Amino acid sequence: MSAKKVPAKQASKTNFETQLSELESIVEQLESGELPLEDALKVFEKGVKLSRQCQQMLSEAEQKVTILMDNDLMDSQEQDFDAPDE
């Protein structure tokens, strides 16, 4: 049996929930104060990167929702115009 292939673009991106969970873990590590400074800086840098990626995903999702809502509004307005006069 052959394994199902995942598109490279999809495989390279982890999902939002996974990134958010990793970001929360980073916050806990940094808040513990147990990391040496050099390690803390590396972990912080990774956290900043994850935060930016999560923010980008949220922005893209918000844009999609806005488009869907606008399309739904336009569809309902078109139905109002198409309704026969009584």
SEMIRO-445794 format. One record per residue: chain; y, z, x of N, C-alpha, C, O, CB in turn. Coordinates in nm, 2 decimals, always signed. Last residue first. Glycine has a CB too. Layout:
BEGIN
   ch   n.north     n.up   n.east   ca.north    ca.up   ca.east   c.north     c.up   c.east   o.north     o.up   o.east   cb.north    cb.up   cb.east
    A         Y        Z        X          Y        Z         X         Y        Z        X         Y        Z        X          Y        Z         X
...
END
This chain:
BEGIN
   ch   n.north     n.up   n.east   ca.north    ca.up   ca.east   c.north     c.up   c.east   o.north     o.up   o.east   cb.north    cb.up   cb.east
    A     +4.22    -0.49    -4.58      +4.17    -0.47     -4.72     +4.28    -0.47    -4.82     +4.26    -0.46    -4.94      +4.09    -0.34     -4.74
    A     +4.16    -0.68    -4.30      +4.26    -0.61     -4.38     +4.20    -0.60    -4.52     +4.14    -0.70    -4.57      +4.40    -0.68     -4.38
    A     +3.89    -0.63    -4.07      +3.96    -0.71     -4.17     +4.05    -0.62    -4.25     +4.03    -0.50    -4.28      +3.86    -0.77     -4.26
    A     +3.93    -0.55    -3.73      +3.89    -0.50     -3.86     +3.97    -0.58    -3.96     +4.09    -0.60    -3.95      +3.92    -0.35     -3.87
    A     +4.03    -0.62    -3.48      +3.94    -0.71     -3.54     +3.90    -0.67    -3.68     +3.84    -0.75    -3.75      +3.82    -0.72     -3.46
    A     +4.18    -0.40    -3.41      +4.25    -0.52     -3.44     +4.16    -0.62    -3.51     +4.21    -0.70    -3.59      +4.31    -0.59     -3.31
    A     +3.98    -0.21    -3.37      +4.09    -0.18     -3.47     +4.16    -0.31    -3.51     +4.19    -0.33    -3.63      +4.19    -0.08     -3.41
    A     +3.85    -0.33    -3.16      +3.78    -0.32     -3.28     +3.88    -0.29    -3.40     +3.86    -0.34    -3.51      +3.67    -0.21     -3.27
    A     +4.04    -0.30    -2.96      +4.01    -0.44     -3.00     +3.93    -0.43    -3.14     +3.95    -0.52    -3.22      +3.92    -0.51     -2.90
    A     +4.04    -0.03    -2.93      +4.16    -0.09     -2.98     +4.13    -0.23    -3.03     +4.19    -0.27    -3.13      +4.27    -0.09     -2.87
    A     +3.78    +0.01    -2.82      +3.81    +0.07     -2.95     +3.94    +0.01    -3.01     +3.95    -0.01    -3.13      +3.83    +0.22     -2.94
    A     +3.81    -0.13    -2.58      +3.71    -0.18     -2.68     +3.74    -0.12    -2.82     +3.74    -0.19    -2.92      +3.57    -0.13     -2.64
    A     +4.01    +0.03    -2.46      +4.04    -0.11     -2.49     +3.94    -0.16    -2.59     +3.98    -0.24    -2.68      +4.04    -0.20     -2.36
    A     +3.86    +0.27    -2.43      +3.98    +0.27     -2.50     +4.02    +0.13    -2.55     +4.05    +0.10    -2.66      +4.09    +0.33     -2.42
    A     +3.66    +0.17    -2.25      +3.62    +0.23     -2.39     +3.74    +0.23    -2.48     +3.73    +0.19    -2.60      +3.56    +0.37     -2.37
    A     +3.81    +0.11    -2.03      +3.74    +0.00     -2.10     +3.70    +0.05    -2.24     +3.71    -0.03    -2.33      +3.61    -0.03     -2.02
    A     +3.90    +0.36    -1.96      +4.00    +0.26     -2.00     +3.93    +0.15    -2.08     +3.98    +0.10    -2.18      +4.07    +0.20     -1.87
    A     +3.66    +0.49    -1.90      +3.74    +0.54     -2.01     +3.84    +0.43    -2.06     +3.87    +0.42    -2.18      +3.81    +0.67     -1.97
    A     +3.58    +0.33    -1.68      +3.50    +0.34     -1.80     +3.58    +0.39    -1.92     +3.56    +0.33    -2.03      +3.38    +0.43     -1.78
    A     +3.79    +0.39    -1.50      +3.77    +0.25     -1.55     +3.69    +0.25    -1.68     +3.72    +0.18    -1.77      +3.70    +0.17     -1.44
    A     +3.76    +0.67    -1.47      +3.88    +0.61     -1.53     +3.86    +0.47    -1.58     +3.91    +0.44    -1.69      +3.99    +0.61     -1.42
    A     +3.50    +0.67    -1.36      +3.52    +0.73     -1.49     +3.65    +0.68    -1.55     +3.65    +0.65    -1.67      +3.53    +0.89     -1.47
    A     +3.56    +0.54    -1.11      +3.47    +0.48     -1.21     +3.48    +0.54    -1.35     +3.48    +0.46    -1.44      +3.32    +0.50     -1.16
    A     +3.74    +0.72    -1.00      +3.79    +0.59     -1.03     +3.69    +0.52    -1.13     +3.74    +0.45    -1.22      +3.80    +0.50     -0.90
    A     +3.57    +0.94    -0.97      +3.69    +0.95     -1.06     +3.74    +0.82    -1.10     +3.77    +0.79    -1.21      +3.80    +1.04     -0.99
    A     +3.40    +0.84    -0.78      +3.35    +0.87     -0.91     +3.46    +0.88    -1.01     +3.45    +0.84    -1.12      +3.27    +1.01     -0.90
    A     +3.58    +0.81    -0.56      +3.51    +0.70     -0.61     +3.46    +0.72    -0.75     +3.47    +0.64    -0.84      +3.40    +0.65     -0.52
    A     +3.64    +1.08    -0.53      +3.75    +0.99     -0.56     +3.69    +0.86    -0.62     +3.74    +0.81    -0.72      +3.83    +0.95     -0.44
    A     +3.40    +1.19    -0.45      +3.46    +1.24     -0.57     +3.57    +1.14    -0.62     +3.58    +1.11    -0.74      +3.52    +1.38     -0.55
    A     +3.36    +1.05    -0.21      +3.27    +1.03     -0.32     +3.33    +1.07    -0.45     +3.31    +1.01    -0.55      +3.14    +1.10     -0.29
    A     +3.58    +1.16    -0.06      +3.57    +1.02     -0.09     +3.48    +0.99    -0.20     +3.51    +0.90    -0.29      +3.52    +0.94     +0.04
    A     +3.50    +1.43    -0.05      +3.62    +1.39     -0.12     +3.62    +1.25    -0.15     +3.67    +1.21    -0.26      +3.74    +1.43     -0.03
    A     +3.27    +1.40    +0.11      +3.26    +1.45     -0.03     +3.38    +1.41    -0.11     +3.37    +1.37    -0.23      +3.23    +1.60     -0.03
    A     +3.39    +1.31    +0.34      +3.29    +1.23     +0.28     +3.27    +1.27    +0.13     +3.27    +1.19    +0.04      +3.15    +1.23     +0.35
    A     +3.54    +1.54    +0.41      +3.61    +1.41     +0.38     +3.51    +1.31    +0.31     +3.56    +1.24    +0.22      +3.65    +1.34     +0.52
    A     +3.34    +1.73    +0.44      +3.44    +1.75     +0.34     +3.51    +1.62    +0.31     +3.53    +1.59    +0.19      +3.54    +1.85     +0.39
    A     +3.21    +1.62    +0.67      +3.14    +1.63     +0.54     +3.24    +1.65    +0.42     +3.22    +1.59    +0.32      +3.04    +1.75     +0.54
    A     +3.41    +1.66    +0.86      +3.36    +1.52     +0.83     +3.29    +1.52    +0.69     +3.31    +1.43    +0.61      +3.26    +1.48     +0.94
    A     +3.44    +1.93    +0.86      +3.55    +1.85     +0.82     +3.51    +1.71    +0.78     +3.55    +1.65    +0.68      +3.66    +1.84     +0.94
    A     +3.18    +2.00    +0.95      +3.23    +2.04     +0.82     +3.35    +1.96    +0.77     +3.35    +1.92    +0.65      +3.26    +2.19     +0.82
    A     +3.19    +1.91    +1.21      +3.10    +1.85     +1.12     +3.14    +1.88    +0.97     +3.12    +1.80    +0.88      +2.95    +1.90     +1.15
    A     +3.39    +2.08    +1.30      +3.41    +1.94     +1.31     +3.32    +1.87    +1.21     +3.36    +1.78    +1.14      +3.39    +1.88     +1.45
    A     +3.25    +2.33    +1.28      +3.37    +2.30     +1.20     +3.40    +2.16    +1.19     +3.44    +2.11    +1.09      +3.49    +2.38     +1.27
    A     +3.05    +2.29    +1.47      +3.01    +2.30     +1.33     +3.13    +2.28    +1.24     +3.12    +2.22    +1.13      +2.95    +2.45     +1.31
    A     +3.21    +2.28    +1.70      +3.12    +2.16     +1.66     +3.08    +2.17    +1.52     +3.09    +2.07    +1.45      +3.00    +2.16     +1.75
    A     +3.32    +2.53    +1.69      +3.41    +2.41     +1.69     +3.33    +2.29    +1.65     +3.38    +2.21    +1.57      +3.48    +2.39     +1.82
    A     +3.10    +2.69    +1.72      +3.18    +2.70     +1.60     +3.27    +2.58    +1.58     +3.29    +2.53    +1.47      +3.26    +2.83     +1.60
    A     +3.02    +2.63    +1.98      +2.94    +2.59     +1.87     +3.01    +2.59    +1.73     +2.99    +2.51    +1.65      +2.81    +2.69     +1.86
    A     +3.24    +2.75    +2.11      +3.21    +2.60     +2.13     +3.12    +2.55    +2.02     +3.15    +2.45    +1.96      +3.14    +2.58     +2.27
    A     +3.23    +3.02    +2.03      +3.34    +2.94     +2.00     +3.31    +2.79    +2.01     +3.34    +2.71    +1.92      +3.45    +2.97     +2.10
    A     +2.91    +3.12    +1.88      +3.00    +3.11     +2.00     +3.11    +3.01    +1.97     +3.09    +2.92    +1.89      +2.93    +3.07     +2.13
    A     +2.88    +3.26    +1.56      +2.87    +3.15     +1.65     +2.96    +3.16    +1.77     +3.07    +3.20    +1.75      +2.89    +3.02     +1.57
    A     +2.93    +3.47    +1.39      +2.83    +3.49     +1.49     +2.81    +3.37    +1.59     +2.74    +3.39    +1.69      +2.70    +3.52     +1.42
    A     +3.09    +3.46    +1.17      +3.15    +3.50     +1.29     +3.05    +3.51    +1.41     +3.09    +3.57    +1.51      +3.23    +3.62     +1.27
    A     +3.04    +3.39    +0.91      +2.96    +3.50     +0.96     +3.02    +3.55    +1.10     +3.00    +3.67    +1.13      +2.81    +3.46     +0.99
    A     +3.19    +3.17    +0.85      +3.24    +3.30     +0.80     +3.16    +3.42    +0.86     +3.21    +3.53    +0.87      +3.22    +3.30     +0.65
    A     +3.03    +2.97    +0.96      +3.16    +3.00     +1.02     +3.21    +3.14    +0.98     +3.27    +3.21    +1.06      +3.26    +2.89     +0.98
    A     +2.81    +2.98    +0.79      +2.79    +3.00     +0.94     +2.92    +3.04    +1.00     +2.93    +3.14    +1.08      +2.73    +2.87     +1.00
    A     +2.93    +2.92    +0.54      +2.86    +3.05     +0.56     +2.85    +3.08    +0.71     +2.87    +3.20    +0.76      +2.73    +3.05     +0.49
    A     +3.01    +2.66    +0.60      +3.11    +2.76     +0.57     +3.05    +2.90    +0.59     +3.12    +2.99    +0.65      +3.16    +2.75     +0.42
    A     +2.76    +2.54    +0.63      +2.85    +2.54     +0.74     +2.96    +2.65    +0.72     +2.99    +2.73    +0.81      +2.92    +2.41     +0.76
    A     +2.67    +2.56    +0.37      +2.59    +2.63     +0.48     +2.68    +2.64    +0.60     +2.68    +2.74    +0.66      +2.47    +2.55     +0.51
    A     +2.84    +2.39    +0.24      +2.84    +2.53     +0.20     +2.77    +2.61    +0.31     +2.81    +2.73    +0.34      +2.77    +2.55     +0.07
    A     +2.77    +2.15    +0.35      +2.90    +2.20     +0.37     +2.91    +2.35    +0.34     +2.97    +2.43    +0.42      +3.00    +2.12     +0.29
    A     +2.51    +2.12    +0.24      +2.53    +2.13     +0.39     +2.67    +2.19    +0.42     +2.68    +2.27    +0.51      +2.51    +2.00     +0.46
    A     +2.59    +2.09    -0.02      +2.50    +2.20     +0.02     +2.51    +2.23    +0.17     +2.52    +2.34    +0.21      +2.35    +2.17     -0.02
    A     +2.73    +1.85    -0.01      +2.79    +1.97     -0.05     +2.72    +2.10    -0.01     +2.77    +2.19    +0.03      +2.82    +1.97     -0.20
    A     +2.52    +1.68    +0.07      +2.64    +1.70     +0.16     +2.71    +1.83    +0.12     +2.75    +1.90    +0.21      +2.73    +1.58     +0.15
    A     +2.36    +1.69    -0.16      +2.31    +1.73     -0.03     +2.42    +1.76    +0.07     +2.41    +1.86    +0.14      +2.22    +1.61     +0.03
    A     +2.53    +1.60    -0.36      +2.48    +1.73     -0.37     +2.42    +1.78    -0.23     +2.44    +1.89    -0.19      +2.37    +1.74     -0.47
    A     +2.58    +1.33    -0.28      +2.69    +1.43     -0.28     +2.63    +1.57    -0.28     +2.68    +1.65    -0.21      +2.77    +1.41     -0.41
    A     +2.33    +1.19    -0.06      +2.39    +1.21     -0.18     +2.49    +1.32    -0.18     +2.49    +1.41    -0.09      +2.29    +1.23     -0.29
    A     +2.38    +1.00    +0.24      +2.31    +1.11     +0.17     +2.39    +1.13    +0.04     +2.51    +1.10    +0.03      +2.30    +1.24     +0.25
    A     +2.35    +0.67    +0.34      +2.43    +0.77     +0.28     +2.35    +0.88    +0.21     +2.25    +0.85    +0.14      +2.52    +0.70     +0.17
    A     +2.16    +0.50    +0.44      +2.25    +0.57     +0.54     +2.34    +0.67    +0.47     +2.40    +0.75    +0.54      +2.33    +0.46     +0.60
    A     +2.03    +0.40    +0.22      +1.96    +0.50     +0.30     +2.05    +0.57    +0.40     +2.02    +0.68    +0.44      +1.85    +0.42     +0.38
    A     +2.22    +0.23    +0.12      +2.19    +0.35     +0.04     +2.12    +0.45    +0.13     +2.14    +0.57    +0.11      +2.10    +0.31     -0.08
    A     +2.22    +0.04    +0.32      +2.35    +0.10     +0.28     +2.32    +0.23    +0.21     +2.38    +0.33    +0.23      +2.43    +0.01     +0.20
    A     +1.95    -0.05    +0.32      +2.01    +0.02     +0.44     +2.13    +0.10    +0.40     +2.15    +0.21    +0.45      +2.04    -0.08     +0.55
    A     +1.75    +0.01    +0.03      +1.86    -0.07     +0.10     +1.92    +0.02    +0.21     +1.94    +0.14    +0.19      +1.96    -0.12     +0.00
    A     +1.42    +0.10    +0.08      +1.55    +0.15     +0.03     +1.65    +0.06    +0.10     +1.65    +0.05    +0.23      +1.57    +0.30     +0.05
    A     +1.10    -0.01    -0.01      +1.21    -0.02     +0.08     +1.34    +0.02    +0.01     +1.37    -0.02    -0.10      +1.23    -0.16     +0.14
    A     +0.80    +0.16    -0.06      +0.92    +0.11     -0.13     +1.04    +0.11    -0.03     +1.07    +0.21    +0.03      +0.96    +0.18     -0.26
    A     +0.53    +0.08    +0.14      +0.63    +0.18     +0.10     +0.74    +0.10    +0.04     +0.78    -0.01    +0.08      +0.68    +0.27     +0.22
    A     +0.22    -0.07    +0.04      +0.35    -0.07     +0.12     +0.45    +0.02    +0.06     +0.45    +0.05    -0.06      +0.41    -0.22     +0.12
    A     -0.12    +0.00    +0.08      +0.00    +0.00     +0.00     +0.12    +0.00    +0.09     +0.13    +0.06    +0.19      +0.00    +0.12     -0.09
END
